[in-house]
């Protein structure tokens, strides 16, 4: 009897492992990972094994999150946010300084970057906040939500880590926008932002101001601040329609492209696979975002809809900012290309987002009370 039960459990194990996973998301993410492994083998072969380990860890985390019901995620929203906020304060007080930035916290057995946690914690908390005010959010509720968003963003920007601050700000803003923020308020915020630009400029670090100035005229410092943009745009343009071929890009192989395995991996990809490769990459991102928005539209509760919408548009923000800075239309802020760039922390964060989308899709028929 027991043997029969055990055999049945073993036989059904693959189905139980796959059950919570959304096939469309898995296919799109899998294709992006294959592209990542291919371009990593060209940009930085010595890091390929390490990236494969990062992928394995990220997939395990995604699989675990896909099984967690959205109502349980909602219960975790406040403690996860508070823990993240406390860790950011700890970084400001005791964090390790590296390359002029205080972003890491030494926990003894590992070094953690708490700002990565806030990319998920902030939309999670704001989705919970508006779920509690589902009937009729008041203007004061949007003010409280803005404060909950500004606190971690300010701590992250102070490190300084402008790239992560932008991503956290965007993730929180998407939740507030989807919660029903009126266009009048949005226009007022845009006007206020423009009016505050001179003040913000004075608060920026010297290197941040240099990046913005270099964006408009990289040739003024071609061997210094403008080197990144000049070399990356040369690589993108030299790829042409079909590209130069795998491991045949001169800018990448001769090491003219800085950070070619992380922030500027899009330049390597463009040089080797050209316009056709870029179009394939854009189509995959569009399919990923489209599938995520479809999951958000069909979600069972306001919390799930807000969270799924914000998580989905995080992928858009990653891709838009990275491609924009590598192409020379946005300042260099240190944002990786989603699911393509090397790095364990960002990859795990993104797959946490995919796992959340799968959880929301898999539990969409359950009515939360």
C-alpha positions, 0 to 999 in steps of 0.5 A: 500500500505504502509502496503504491502511494510512494510510486504515485507521489513520485510519478506525479512529482513533475506535474506538481513542480510545474503546476504553479508555473505560468507556461508563457512567462516561463517560455519568455523568461527562458528565451531571455536567459538563453540569450543572456548565457549566449552573450555572457559567453562572449562578453565575459566567459570567465563569469559564465559558470557563476551566472549559471549558479545565479540563474539556478538560485533565481529559478528556485526562488521564483518556484518558491514564490509561485506557490505563496498565495497572494493573501499571504504576500499581503500579510507579509507586506508591512514586516518586509517593508519595515525590515527593509527600512531598518536595514537601509538605516543600518546601511547609512550608519554602519554600511561598508563603503566601496568606490565612494558609495555606502550600499552594502551591509556586512552581516558576518556570513554575507554582504547584503544590499538592502536597497534591492529588497525595496524594489519588491517591498515598496510596491508590496506595501503600497498595494496592501495600503490601497487594498485597505482603502479599496472603497474610496481612496482620499487625497490624504491617502495618496499623500501617505502613500507618497511618504511611504515611497519617499522614505526608502527612495531618499535613503537609497539616493543618499548612499548614493545609488541613483539607479536603484532609487529610480527603480524603487521610485518607479515601482512605487509610483506605478502602484499609486498611479494604478490605484486611481491617482488623477491626471490633474495631480499628475500634471501638478506633480510634473510642473512641481518637479520641473520647478524643483529641478534647479534645487535638485541639481544643487543636491546632486553629487559631482559625478551625477552632475557630470553624467548629465552634462556628459549626456549632452556632450560626451565629446567634451571628455572623450577619454573620461566621463564621455568614454562609456557613452561614446564606445557603447554608441559606436558598438551599437552603430557598428552592429548594423542590420545583422551584427558582426556575429557571436564573439566577433564584435571588435568593441567588445573583444578589444575591451573598449566597452566598459562594464560590458558584462553588466550595465553595458551588455546591451552594447555587446549584444547590439554589436554582435547581433545587430538590429535584428537581434535587438528587435527580437530582444524588444519583442520578448520584453514586450511579450513579457510585459504584455503577459504580466499586464494580462495577469494584472487585469485578471487578478482576483483582488485590488491588491493583486492587480496593483502588485502585478501591474507594478511588478510588470512595469518594473521590467519595462523600467529596467529595460527602458533605462538601460537601453536608454543610457547605453544608447546615449539618450539617458544619463548613466545611472547603473541599471542592468538589462533585465534577465540579460546582465550579469549579477545575482542580486538583480536577477533574483529580484527580477525572478521574485517578481516573476514568481509573484506574477505566477502566484497571482495568476495561479491563485486568481480563482480564490476569493480573498476575504 
